[in-house]
């Protein structure tokens, strides 16, 4: 899919069951990875790995939000 197709696919309402589930899964995973990164007694390597996973999920979440907001601006939908 190109960027325009992605924007169109993500332009559904936040209440659409698929997008609602998708955003919830990303949010839950992001929280889980952040908590895994701050566990006590982790080695430096394990902490770096867990924090890297959290950062990657956060970047994915930001990219999705950016595409969704861009599609809402061009479509006129809230």
Buried (B, 14 or more C-beta within 10 A) or exposed (E): EEEEEBBBBBBBEEEEEEBEEEBEEBEEBBEBBBEBBEEEEBEEEEBEBBBEBBBEBBEEBEEBEEBBEBBBEEEEEE
